[in-house]
Amino acid sequence: MQAGSIIMSFFATIWWIVGVLNSGWSPIVSFGIPIAIFVFLFANRKKENITHTDLSEQEGRRIGRIVGIASGAEGIIIFVVVNILSNIGKSDLLSPIIAIIVGLHFIPLARWIPAKLYYYTALVLVAVGTIGLFISDSNLRLKFACLGSALALWITSYIVLRMPLLAQKK
């Protein structure tokens, strides 16, 4: 779970940077805050957290396959959507739609790992993306979808790293 949490935190950092890249915000806000959060989460992971080494080899492979399939499907769908939206002149909708796709990718993870927390992550990301679709100002839409997605992933990452029992289904 720690590796997945660090990967989530990394992608949250990317979401944040994309969201503020052309905002005119200071470099400290644009790059310092997300990198500091990533470093904080990485440095404060609990040693007694559940890791793949605590799992049987078979269980670790099973989880790896689930993550691989969900992430592969997510990547393919994002690739197709980026191409479609770019070709029809709707690139300004990319951030909220990608947030929805990323959110949906958490549903099979929640179900088959199982990790109940990921249902909530999925819900928040899909809600952020859906709300973002209704924001008419494209700059505000980008910031809302990206920063909302970053916060959702950072919070999930923190919970997984610090409170593993909340992340696991009983």
Secondary structure, 3 states (H helix, E strand, C coil): CHHHHHHHHHHHHHHHHHHHCCCCCCHHHHHHHHHHHHHHHHHCCCCCCCCHHHCCHHHHHHHHHHHHHHHHHHHHHHHHHHHHHHHCCCHHHHHHHHHHHHHHHHHHHHHHCCCCHHHHHHHHHHHHHHHHHCCCCHHHHHHHHHHHHHHHHHHHHHHHHHCHHHHCCC
